[in-house]
């Protein structure tokens, strides 16, 4: 999970601008970004964000979708680095 959160920090710095430590809160495995007042978290196989920018709690879909997207982007980056 931490690898996915690290990737989100790189891909979406407007929401997750600095590296933060993960923790458990109300069953979620999450990170909090004080600068943007945003949480990213996972619970029961789904990825969530929480903050005013998202109108409160927003489910982003299944974790498996996001892990696949992260891995595909990592593979593409590695291929470009090998050119």
C-alpha positions as CSV (number, residue, x, y, z in Angstrom):
1,X,0.0,0.0,0.0
2,X,2.8,2.4,0.8
3,X,4.2,2.0,-2.7
4,X,0.8,3.1,-4.1
5,X,0.7,6.1,-1.8
6,X,4.3,7.0,-2.7
7,X,3.3,6.8,-6.4
8,X,0.3,9.1,-5.8
9,X,2.6,11.6,-4.1
10,X,4.7,11.7,-7.3
11,X,1.8,11.7,-9.7
12,X,-0.6,14.1,-7.9
13,X,1.6,16.6,-6.0
14,X,-1.2,19.2,-6.0
15,X,-3.0,16.9,-3.5
16,X,-0.1,15.0,-1.9
17,X,2.8,17.5,-2.0
18,X,5.2,15.9,0.5
19,X,6.0,12.4,1.7
20,X,4.0,11.5,4.8
21,X,4.0,8.4,7.0
22,X,1.1,6.0,6.8
23,X,-1.1,5.2,9.8
24,X,-4.4,3.5,10.7
25,X,-7.5,5.6,11.4
26,X,-11.1,4.3,11.8
27,X,-10.1,1.1,9.9
28,X,-8.5,2.9,7.0
29,X,-4.8,2.7,6.2
30,X,-4.1,6.3,5.4
31,X,-1.8,9.3,5.0
32,X,-2.6,12.9,5.8
33,X,-1.3,15.9,4.0
34,X,-1.6,18.9,6.3
35,X,-0.6,21.5,3.6
36,X,-3.6,20.5,1.4
37,X,-5.8,19.1,4.3
38,X,-6.3,15.9,2.3
39,X,-6.2,12.2,3.3
40,X,-5.6,9.2,1.0
41,X,-6.6,5.9,2.4
42,X,-7.7,2.3,1.7
43,X,-10.3,0.2,3.2
44,X,-11.7,-3.2,2.2
45,X,-10.1,-3.2,-1.2
46,X,-11.0,0.3,-2.3
47,X,-9.0,3.6,-2.5
48,X,-10.4,6.8,-1.0
49,X,-9.5,10.4,-0.7
50,X,-11.0,12.8,1.8
51,X,-10.9,16.6,1.7
52,X,-12.9,19.7,0.8
53,X,-11.5,19.5,-2.8
54,X,-13.4,16.2,-3.2
55,X,-16.6,17.3,-1.5
56,X,-15.7,15.1,1.6
57,X,-15.1,11.4,1.2
58,X,-14.7,10.2,-2.3
59,X,-14.2,6.5,-3.3
60,X,-11.8,6.3,-6.2
61,X,-12.5,2.6,-7.0
62,X,-10.8,-0.7,-6.5
63,X,-7.2,-0.8,-5.3
64,X,-6.5,-3.4,-8.0
65,X,-7.2,-0.8,-10.7
66,X,-4.8,1.7,-9.1
67,X,-2.1,-0.8,-8.6
68,X,-2.3,-1.9,-12.2
69,X,-2.1,1.8,-13.3
70,X,0.9,2.4,-11.1
71,X,2.7,-0.8,-12.4
72,X,1.9,0.1,-16.0
73,X,3.3,3.6,-15.6
74,X,6.4,2.2,-13.8
75,X,7.0,-0.3,-16.6
76,X,6.7,2.5,-19.3
77,X,9.1,4.7,-17.4
78,X,11.6,1.8,-17.1
79,X,11.3,1.1,-20.9
80,X,11.9,4.8,-21.7
81,X,15.0,4.8,-19.4
82,X,16.4,1.8,-21.3
83,X,16.2,3.6,-24.7
